[in-house]
Amino acid sequence: MRRVEDAAFVVPVFNEAEVIGSVVKDLLTHGAHVVCVNDGSTDGSHDEILNAGAYLVNHPINMGQGAALQTGIEFARMLPGVRRFVTFDADGQHRVEDALRMLAVLDETGVDIVLGSRFLGEVNGASALRRAVLKMAVRFSNATSGVKLTDAHNGLRAFNRHVADTMRITTSDMTHASEIIELISRNGYTYVEVPVTIDYTEYSTQKAQPVLNAVNIAFDTLLRKVSSR
């Protein structure tokens, strides 16, 4: 079993009491630090996180996944001995073995950030509509960000200390995924994509953002780019 004691997994959590305990325990078996940001959950997520043994950081109100990731990264940076970081979803759709392989690629290649791609790997349980919208998001991102990827909104990422110290996520909601790609270009981070598997279970599909939110994300991204000029 591969051990990753120098890695911190940052997990944003909003009403994930049903699954977050098992997600945390799976990560902890590999020796990782697990930082869960409880983003204003109103279910039992708080207790499940504590019982599973993760670090718990609370947002008193729901601030959005982007804000939760930034809070979690800032906390993880303070943990002694941590030099690698992973963003990991709380709903069970990511596989730990993919994250471990991405950490290995981070070391082997020397890049700043490794991005997971479901379109280089596998997508299980996604509807045809979701696949189509995700691929449209990739084309939009490639056209507006200057970073050419095969998967634009995959929450599974591994990165080094330099990225953790210099990346500032300012968009609080799901638009953060587009902002991270923009920061890769703006900050000159080196990157590589690797194949991963995304498992859309009945639970994660119910929890997922509505497909049409991709339109809102695209609109917000355009507004941000215009306002920054």
Number of C-alpha atoms within 10 A of each C-alpha: 6 11 12 19 15 15 25 27 26 27 28 26 28 25 19 24 20 13 17 25 20 17 22 27 16 15 22 19 12 16 16 21 23 27 26 30 29 25 25 19 19 14 13 13 23 24 12 19 28 14 12 17 15 22 17 18 19 17 18 10 11 18 15 20 23 22 23 28 25 22 21 26 25 15 18 24 17 9 14 8 11 18 17 25 26 27 21 26 21 23 26 20 21 21 18 16 13 18 23 19 16 26 22 16 18 21 14 9 13 14 15 21 28 27 27 29 25 22 18 14 12 13 17 12 13 15 11 9 10 14 14 13 16 20 17 15 21 18 16 14 23 17 11 16 20 13 17 15 20 23 23 25 24 19 19 23 21 28 24 21 15 13 19 20 11 10 16 17 19 13 21 16 15 18 23 23 18 22 20 20 22 19 18 19 16 12 11 10 16 14 19 17 18 18 18 24 19 23 19 19 15 10 14 18 16 10 13 10 11 10 14 10 13 19 12 13 18 17 12 15 21 13 11 13 13 9 8 7 5
